[in-house]
Amino acid sequence: MRTTITWGLTVLLALAFFGASLSKLTSQPMMVHEFEVFGLPLWFMFLTGALELVGAVLVLGPRTAYLGAALLSCIMVGALVAHVTHGQAAMIGAPFVLLILSIAVGSLRGWGRVSRLAMGRAA
C-alpha cells in the first residue's frame, strides 16, 4: 500500500513539474508576465524551467528521487518568497502545495536512507 501511495505522489509531482517546466520553456505569456512582475530576467525563467524539468525527471528514478525532490523543494521555496515579497500572498497556494508534495516524496523516497547509510559507514 505504501509503495502505491509513494509512486502515486511521485508521478503526480513529476507531472505537475513537467507541465510547469514546459510553460516556462515555451515562453507562455503568463509565465513571461510573472517573471517580469518579479523583476527577473527572461533567462531566469528558462533556467527555472530547465531545473524543474531536471527535478521532474530525477524524482522518477528510484536512486535519484530524493535529489529531484530536494531540487523541486528549493524551487518552490523560491517561488513562495517571490510571491510574498511582491505582494502576491494570495498566489502562494500552488507553490505551497507543491512544496509539501516535494517534501513528502523526498521523505518517502529516501531522504532518511541517505543519512542512515552515511552513519552506518562511519561506524
C-alpha positions in Angstrom: 0.0 0.0 0.0 2.8 2.4 0.9 4.5 1.7 -2.4 1.4 2.5 -4.3 0.9 5.8 -2.5 4.5 6.7 -2.8 4.5 6.1 -6.6 1.2 7.9 -7.0 2.5 11.0 -5.2 5.8 10.8 -7.2 4.0 10.6 -10.6 1.7 13.5 -9.5 4.7 15.6 -8.6 6.6 14.8 -11.8 3.5 15.6 -14.0 3.0 18.9 -12.2 6.6 19.9 -12.8 6.7 18.7 -16.4 3.7 21.0 -17.1 5.2 23.9 -15.1 8.6 23.5 -16.9 7.0 23.4 -20.3 5.1 26.6 -19.7 8.4 28.3 -18.9 10.5 26.7 -21.6 7.9 27.5 -24.3 7.6 31.2 -23.1 4.0 31.1 -22.3 2.7 34.7 -21.9 1.5 34.2 -18.4 5.0 32.9 -17.3 6.8 35.8 -19.1 4.5 38.2 -17.3 5.1 36.7 -13.9 8.9 36.9 -14.3 8.6 40.5 -15.5 6.5 41.3 -12.4 9.1 39.8 -10.2 11.8 41.9 -12.0 13.6 38.8 -13.1 15.3 38.5 -16.5 13.9 36.2 -19.1 16.9 33.8 -18.9 16.0 33.1 -15.3 12.6 31.8 -16.5 14.4 29.4 -18.8 16.8 28.3 -16.1 13.9 27.7 -13.7 12.0 25.7 -16.4 15.1 23.6 -17.1 15.7 23.0 -13.4 12.0 22.0 -12.9 12.4 19.6 -15.8 15.5 18.1 -14.3 13.8 17.7 -11.0 10.8 16.0 -12.5 13.0 13.5 -14.3 15.1 12.9 -11.2 12.1 12.3 -9.0 11.0 9.4 -11.2 14.3 7.4 -10.7 14.4 5.2 -7.6 18.0 6.2 -6.8 17.7 9.9 -7.7 14.2 10.6 -6.4 15.4 12.3 -3.2 17.7 14.6 -5.2 14.8 15.6 -7.5 12.5 16.2 -4.6 15.2 18.4 -2.9 15.7 20.4 -6.1 11.9 20.9 -6.5 11.6 21.9 -2.9 14.2 24.6 -3.3 12.5 25.9 -6.4 9.2 26.1 -4.5 10.7 27.9 -1.6 12.0 30.5 -4.1 8.5 30.7 -5.7 7.0 31.3 -2.3 9.5 34.0 -1.4 8.9 35.7 -4.8 5.2 35.8 -4.4 5.2 37.0 -0.8 7.9 39.7 -1.4 5.9 41.1 -4.4 2.6 41.4 -2.7 1.1 38.3 -4.1 0.4 36.4 -0.9 -2.9 35.2 -2.4 -0.9 33.3 -5.1 1.1 31.0 -2.7 -1.4 28.2 -2.7 0.0 26.2 -5.6 3.7 26.6 -4.7 2.9 25.7 -1.1 1.1 22.5 -2.1 3.9 21.6 -4.5 6.5 22.2 -1.7 4.6 19.9 0.7 4.3 17.3 -2.0 8.0 17.6 -2.8 8.9 17.2 0.9 6.5 14.2 1.2 8.0 12.5 -1.9 11.6 13.2 -0.7 10.8 11.7 2.7 9.1 8.6 1.2 11.7 8.1 -1.4 14.9 8.2 0.6 16.0 11.3 2.4 16.3 9.3 5.6 18.0 6.4 4.0 20.9 8.6 2.8 21.7 9.7 6.3 21.4 6.2 7.7 23.8 4.9 5.1 26.3 7.6 5.8 26.0 6.9 9.6 26.4 3.2 9.0 29.6 3.6 7.1 31.1 6.0 9.7 30.5 3.4 12.5 
